Amino acid sequence: MTPEWFLWYGMAVGLTYAQALDIPFGELLDYVAIEQIKREDFRLRRALTDDEIIPDVR
């Protein structure tokens, strides 16, 4: 990843220029994931039952 990528995403999630360059890569990826969830209107899927997860294969 390039510094421009860090800056663009870092500043898109509200970090300053210095913070975007100083933040650890893993933490920046967390912020990016959170921002993507917010922008893409994430909706929870329904919870699957045990029978749906593990089908009867007999």
N, C-alpha and C positions, 0 to 999 in steps of 0.2 A: 504494500500500500504506500501511496505517496503522501507527503505532507499536505498536499492540496486536499486529498480525501479526508484526512483528519480534520483539517480546517473546515471544509464544507459541512460535513456531518456534525462536527462539534459545535459549530456556530448555529447550525439548524436546530439543535436541541437546547440552545440557550447558553452555551459556554462562551467565555471570552476567547480572544485570539491566543493568549498565553495558556489558558487552561486547556484549550483544544490540542495544543502541541505538547502539553505536559502530562496529560491524563494517560494512564496505562491502557494498552490496546484492548484488553479484555473488558475493562470498564466502559470504554467508548463503544464497543460492540453491544454492550447491554443497553446503553442509551439509544443507540441506533435501533435496536429491536423494539424498545418501548415506543419510540417515535413512529416506527412503521405500524405497530399495532394501533396507535392512536389515529394515524392518517388513513388506514385502510378499514376503519370502522369494524374492528374485530367483534365477533359475536361468539359466545360460548356454544359449543356443540352439546347436544344432549348426552347425558351419561349413559354408557352402554351397560347392559346387564351381563352377568357372567355367561349366560347362554349365547349372547351375541359375540362375546369375545372368544369363547371356547366352544365352537359348535359340536354337536353330537355327531361323531363320525362313524358310529356303529352301523 
